[in-house]
Amino acid sequence: MAAEPRVLLTVILHHDQSKTLDEIMAHLKKTGFYRDFPPDGTELVSWVVAMSFGFILHLSVDPAKIRNLNRFMEQKSWGAFRYQVYPSYDFKAIAEQLKKDHG
């Protein structure tokens, strides 16, 4: 049986710089952001901090659950972060082949 389809999404979270870190953390605790992340149908692939920029998350998402992810972000992250979402794919193997082809 084929694997269930998944979509890779890159989520950028920019801290609301009009708030202190303590205010941001209080908001995230109040909404249950960290407690409830990742939402149903979503798998965390990677989560990195880009200093002075914010968080960059890669999520594997069941296409039928994309709305759940969007609602989760609206309900739990707004007020602490601005966020952007981009469809993504893993380019590593392609880059390695290009290096060989152009070497």
JOTA-V326448 format. One record per backbone hydrogen bond with DSSP energy under -0.5 kcal/mol. CO is the residue of the C=O (numbers start at 1). NH is the residue of the N-H. Records with the same first field share a line. If there is no record, write none. Layout:
# JOTA-V326448
CO->NH ; NH
This chain:
# JOTA-V326448
7->9 ; 61
8->88
9->11 ; 59
10->12 ; 86
11->13 ; 57
12->14 ; 84
13->15 ; 55
14->82
15->17
16->19
20->24
21->25
22->26
23->27
24->28
25->29
26->30
27->31
28->32 ; 33
32->36
33->37
39->42
41->62
43->45 ; 60
46->58
48->50 ; 56
49->51
50->53 ; 54
54->50
55->13
56->48
57->11
58->45 ; 46
59->9 ; 61
60->43
61->7
62->65
63->66
65->69
66->70
67->71
68->72
69->73
70->74
71->75
72->76
73->77 ; 78
77->80 ; 81
80->16
81->79
82->14
84->12
86->10
88->8
89->91
91->95
92->96
93->97
94->98
95->99
96->100
97->101
98->102
100->103
